[in-house]
Amino acid sequence: MASLQEVKSKINGVKKTKQITRAMNMVAASKLRGAQSAMEAFRPYAEKFAEVLGNIAGKAGDDVSPLLVEREEVNNVHAVLLTSDRGLCGGFNTNLIEKAEAFKEEQVSAGKNISFTNFGKKGRDWCRREKLTIVDEYIGVVGAKFGFNTASTSAQKLIDGFLNGDYDEVHIVYAQFLGMANQPPTVRQLLPIPVIGETGESESAADEEEQAYMAEHICEPSPDELLNTMLPRNIYIQLYNALLETSTSEHASRMRAMDNATKACDDMIDSLTLAYNKARQAEITMELMDIVGGAEALRG
């Protein structure tokens, strides 16, 4: 059995760990409020922008812009992987990396080459371990304060690579924020830009009704000129929105992980306190037995 001093030292150590996890939980909660507000303010704009632009592109045809044209043969696939720079956020980074690995295996098994742009150290380190091709990397973005220029700079490089023929497809792997306990890793195609009405899939009655009542957009200048200007901006917006979603998801995951760690510390303290009381009681019993034995010896 451990000595009283050892058990007491463990209790003090767990209490200090609890203070750290509680402080990290409060910091993550504070950052989450700001990140979630920015994400919720930007998400409707990003969704509506993509919807309107996709509807116009679907009516104009894919020959308006090369960003809409699917390659006859897809050999080079590029993936943008969004992860955090730090750990201590539960399975957040693990889930994103597993999603990226499954996507990579799917492309490689189809005989395609794949390369990566990494946002965050965790994704970059995984690519290095797997000896994958890293075209670009951005550190200190996810989970921190960043501007729209960060997304526009990176997205412009993706567009240039697609137009130059370096990439036949560009996809993004990010965490979609659906709630405090639900941030599923998601793969979404960025380039060529998907257009509404050309998915080739059967539409449900609700989708057909929504399409039937979708407003007709009057474009000034012409749809062709508008699309040539706005399609690249759509890539900027979708990447920026994915960064906001992933940042919010990271803070939510860290807050939940630190809350679970704090509860685990409480359980450990209770268990160690019980062990401490048992050890102290055993020590008191031994001392009493020594005293009684000494008294009996003197009396004899």
C-alpha positions as CSV (number, residue, x, y, z in Angstrom):
1,M,0.0,0.0,0.0
2,A,1.3,3.5,-0.9
3,S,2.4,5.7,2.0
4,L,0.3,8.6,3.2
5,Q,2.8,11.1,1.8
6,E,2.7,9.5,-1.7
7,V,-1.1,9.5,-1.8
8,K,-1.3,13.1,-0.6
9,S,1.3,14.1,-3.3
10,K,-0.8,12.4,-6.0
11,I,-3.9,14.2,-4.8
12,N,-2.1,17.6,-4.9
13,G,-0.9,16.8,-8.4
14,V,-4.4,15.9,-9.7
15,K,-5.8,19.1,-8.2
16,K,-3.2,21.2,-10.0
17,T,-4.1,19.3,-13.3
18,K,-7.7,20.1,-12.6
19,Q,-6.9,23.8,-12.3
20,I,-5.2,23.7,-15.7
21,T,-8.0,21.8,-17.5
22,R,-10.6,24.1,-16.0
23,A,-8.7,27.2,-17.1
24,M,-8.3,25.7,-20.6
25,N,-12.0,25.0,-20.7
26,M,-12.8,28.6,-19.9
27,V,-10.4,29.9,-22.5
28,A,-11.9,27.6,-25.1
29,A,-15.4,28.7,-24.2
30,S,-14.4,32.3,-24.6
31,K,-12.8,31.7,-28.0
32,L,-15.8,29.6,-29.0
33,R,-18.2,32.5,-28.5
34,G,-16.3,34.7,-30.9
35,A,-15.6,32.1,-33.5
36,Q,-19.2,30.8,-33.5
37,S,-20.6,34.4,-33.9
38,A,-18.3,35.0,-36.9
39,M,-19.3,31.6,-38.4
40,E,-23.0,32.1,-37.9
41,A,-22.8,35.6,-39.4
42,F,-20.9,34.4,-42.5
43,R,-22.6,31.0,-43.2
44,P,-25.9,32.3,-44.7
45,Y,-23.9,34.6,-47.0
46,A,-21.7,31.7,-48.2
47,E,-24.6,29.3,-48.7
48,K,-26.7,31.9,-50.6
49,F,-23.7,33.0,-52.7
50,A,-23.0,29.4,-53.8
51,E,-26.7,28.8,-54.4
52,V,-27.2,31.9,-56.6
53,L,-24.0,31.5,-58.5
54,G,-24.6,27.8,-59.0
55,N,-28.1,28.5,-60.4
56,I,-26.8,31.1,-62.8
57,A,-23.9,28.8,-63.9
58,G,-26.3,25.9,-64.4
59,K,-28.4,28.1,-66.8
60,A,-25.4,29.6,-68.6
61,G,-23.6,26.3,-69.2
62,D,-20.1,25.1,-68.3
63,D,-18.4,26.6,-71.3
64,V,-18.7,30.1,-69.7
65,S,-15.7,29.6,-67.4
66,P,-12.9,27.0,-67.3
67,L,-13.6,26.8,-63.5
68,L,-16.8,24.9,-64.3
69,V,-15.4,22.5,-66.9
70,E,-14.8,18.9,-65.6
71,R,-11.7,17.3,-67.0
72,E,-12.2,14.3,-69.3
73,E,-9.5,12.4,-67.5
74,V,-8.8,13.0,-63.8
75,N,-5.2,12.1,-62.9
76,N,-4.1,14.7,-60.4
77,V,-6.2,15.4,-57.3
78,H,-5.4,18.1,-54.8
79,A,-6.9,18.1,-51.2
80,V,-6.9,21.0,-48.8
81,L,-6.7,19.5,-45.2
82,L,-7.9,21.7,-42.3
83,T,-6.7,20.7,-38.9
84,S,-5.5,22.5,-35.7
85,D,-2.0,23.4,-34.6
86,R,-2.5,22.0,-31.1
87,G,-3.9,18.9,-29.5
88,L,-5.9,18.5,-26.3
89,C,-9.2,18.6,-28.3
90,G,-10.4,15.0,-28.1
91,G,-10.7,13.2,-31.4
92,F,-11.0,16.4,-33.5
93,N,-7.7,16.0,-35.4
94,T,-7.9,12.2,-35.5
95,N,-11.3,12.3,-37.2
96,L,-10.2,14.8,-39.8
97,I,-7.0,12.9,-40.6
98,E,-8.9,9.6,-40.8
99,K,-11.3,11.2,-43.3
100,A,-8.3,12.6,-45.3
101,E,-6.7,9.1,-45.2
102,A,-9.8,7.4,-46.5
103,F,-10.1,10.0,-49.3
104,K,-6.5,9.5,-50.2
105,E,-6.8,5.7,-50.3
106,E,-9.9,6.1,-52.5
107,Q,-8.0,8.3,-55.0
108,V,-4.8,6.2,-55.0
109,S,-6.8,3.0,-55.5
110,A,-8.4,4.6,-58.6
111,G,-4.9,5.3,-60.0
112,K,-4.8,9.0,-59.3
113,N,-2.0,11.2,-57.9
114,I,-2.9,13.2,-54.8
115,S,-1.2,16.2,-53.2
116,F,-2.1,18.4,-50.2
117,T,-2.3,21.9,-48.9
118,N,-2.3,21.9,-45.1
119,F,-3.8,24.3,-42.7
120,G,-2.5,23.3,-39.2
121,K,0.4,21.4,-37.9
122,K,-1.4,18.1,-37.2
123,G,-2.4,17.6,-40.8
124,R,1.0,18.7,-42.0
125,D,2.8,16.3,-39.6
126,W,0.5,13.4,-40.8
127,C,1.4,14.2,-44.5
128,R,5.1,14.2,-43.6
129,R,4.8,10.8,-41.8
130,E,3.0,9.3,-44.8
131,K,5.5,10.9,-47.2
132,L,2.7,12.6,-49.1
133,T,3.3,15.6,-51.5
134,I,2.7,18.9,-49.7
135,V,2.3,21.8,-52.1
136,D,1.6,24.5,-49.5
137,E,1.1,24.9,-45.7
138,Y,-0.4,27.5,-43.4
139,I,0.4,27.4,-39.7
140,G,-1.3,29.5,-37.0
141,V,-4.6,30.0,-38.9
142,V,-7.2,27.4,-37.6
143,G,-8.3,28.3,-34.1
144,A,-6.7,31.8,-34.3
145,K,-7.9,35.1,-35.6
146,F,-7.5,35.3,-39.4
147,G,-8.9,37.5,-42.2
148,F,-10.5,37.0,-45.5
149,N,-7.2,37.7,-47.2
150,T,-5.8,34.4,-45.8
151,A,-8.5,32.4,-47.6
152,S,-8.3,34.5,-50.8
153,T,-4.5,34.1,-51.1
154,S,-4.6,30.3,-50.6
155,A,-7.7,29.9,-52.9
156,Q,-6.1,31.9,-55.7
157,K,-3.1,29.5,-55.7
158,L,-5.6,26.6,-56.0
159,I,-7.3,28.3,-58.9
160,D,-4.0,29.0,-60.6
161,G,-3.0,25.3,-60.2
162,F,-6.3,24.2,-61.6
163,L,-6.1,26.5,-64.6
164,N,-2.5,25.6,-65.3
165,G,-3.4,21.9,-65.3
166,D,-1.5,21.0,-62.2
167,Y,-4.8,19.8,-60.6
168,D,-7.7,18.1,-62.3
169,E,-9.8,18.3,-59.1
170,V,-9.6,20.2,-55.8
171,H,-11.3,19.0,-52.7
172,I,-11.4,20.3,-49.1
173,V,-11.5,18.3,-45.9
174,Y,-12.8,20.2,-43.0
175,A,-15.0,19.9,-39.8
176,Q,-18.6,21.0,-40.4
177,F,-20.0,22.6,-37.2
178,L,-23.5,21.2,-36.6
179,G,-23.6,21.6,-32.9
180,M,-21.5,21.5,-29.7
181,A,-21.4,17.7,-29.8
182,N,-21.5,17.2,-33.6
183,Q,-18.6,18.3,-35.9
184,P,-18.4,15.6,-38.6
185,P,-15.4,15.7,-40.9
186,T,-16.6,16.5,-44.4
187,V,-15.1,16.3,-47.9
188,R,-16.3,18.9,-50.4
189,Q,-15.4,19.6,-54.0
190,L,-14.1,23.1,-54.7
191,L,-12.9,22.8,-58.3
192,P,-14.4,22.4,-60.8
193,I,-17.2,24.3,-59.2
194,P,-20.3,22.1,-59.0
195,V,-23.4,23.8,-60.6
196,I,-27.0,23.4,-59.6
197,G,-29.1,21.1,-61.9
198,E,-26.2,19.1,-63.3
199,T,-25.6,16.5,-60.6
200,G,-27.3,13.8,-62.6
201,E,-29.0,12.5,-59.5
202,S,-32.8,12.0,-59.1
203,E,-34.3,14.9,-57.2
204,S,-36.8,14.4,-54.4
205,A,-40.2,16.1,-54.5
206,A,-39.0,18.7,-52.0
207,D,-35.9,19.5,-54.1
208,E,-38.1,19.7,-57.3
209,E,-40.5,22.0,-55.5
210,E,-37.6,24.2,-54.3
211,Q,-36.1,24.3,-57.8
212,A,-39.6,25.2,-59.2
213,Y,-39.9,28.2,-56.9
214,M,-36.3,29.4,-57.1
215,A,-36.2,33.0,-58.2
216,E,-35.0,34.0,-61.6
217,H,-31.9,36.2,-61.3
218,I,-31.6,39.2,-63.5
219,C,-27.9,39.8,-64.2
220,E,-26.3,43.1,-65.0
221,P,-23.9,42.9,-66.8
222,S,-24.4,39.7,-68.7
223,P,-24.2,36.3,-66.9
224,D,-21.0,35.4,-68.7
225,E,-19.2,38.6,-67.5
226,L,-20.6,38.2,-64.0
227,L,-19.5,34.6,-63.7
228,N,-16.0,35.3,-64.8
229,T,-15.7,37.8,-62.0
230,M,-17.7,36.0,-59.3
231,L,-16.6,32.3,-59.7
232,P,-13.1,32.9,-58.4
233,R,-14.6,34.8,-55.5
234,N,-16.9,31.9,-54.7
235,I,-13.8,29.7,-54.1
236,Y,-12.5,32.4,-51.7
237,I,-15.8,32.4,-49.8
238,Q,-16.2,28.7,-49.6
239,L,-12.6,28.2,-48.3
240,Y,-13.1,31.1,-45.8
241,N,-16.3,29.5,-44.6
242,A,-14.6,26.1,-44.1
243,L,-11.9,27.8,-42.0
244,L,-14.5,29.4,-39.8
245,E,-16.4,26.1,-39.4
246,T,-13.2,24.2,-38.5
247,S,-12.0,26.9,-36.1
248,T,-15.4,26.8,-34.3
249,S,-15.4,23.0,-34.2
250,E,-11.9,23.0,-32.7
251,H,-12.8,25.3,-29.9
252,A,-16.0,23.3,-29.2
253,S,-14.0,20.0,-29.2
254,R,-11.4,21.4,-26.9
255,M,-14.0,22.8,-24.5
256,R,-15.7,19.4,-24.4
257,A,-12.4,17.5,-23.9
258,M,-11.3,19.8,-21.1
259,D,-14.7,19.5,-19.4
260,N,-14.3,15.7,-19.6
261,A,-10.8,15.9,-18.2
262,T,-12.0,18.1,-15.3
263,K,-14.6,15.5,-14.4
264,A,-12.0,12.7,-14.7
265,C,-9.8,14.7,-12.2
266,D,-12.8,14.9,-9.8
267,D,-13.2,11.1,-10.0
268,M,-9.5,10.6,-9.4
269,I,-9.5,12.9,-6.4
270,D,-12.4,11.1,-4.9
271,S,-10.7,7.7,-5.4
272,L,-7.3,9.0,-4.1
273,T,-9.0,10.6,-1.1
274,L,-10.7,7.3,-0.2
275,A,-7.3,5.5,-0.5
276,Y,-5.7,8.2,1.7
277,N,-8.4,7.8,4.4
278,K,-8.0,4.0,4.3
279,A,-4.2,4.3,4.6
280,R,-4.5,6.8,7.4
281,Q,-7.0,4.6,9.3
282,A,-4.7,1.6,8.8
283,E,-1.7,3.6,10.2
284,I,-3.8,4.8,13.2
285,T,-4.9,1.2,13.9
286,M,-1.3,0.0,13.9
287,E,-0.2,2.7,16.3
288,L,-3.1,1.8,18.6
289,M,-2.1,-1.9,18.5
290,D,1.5,-0.9,19.4
291,I,0.3,1.2,22.3
292,V,-2.0,-1.6,23.6
293,G,0.8,-4.2,23.2
294,G,3.3,-2.0,25.1
295,A,0.8,-1.5,27.9
296,E,0.1,-5.2,28.2
297,A,3.8,-5.9,28.2
298,L,4.4,-3.4,31.1
299,R,1.4,-4.8,33.0
300,G,2.8,-8.3,32.6
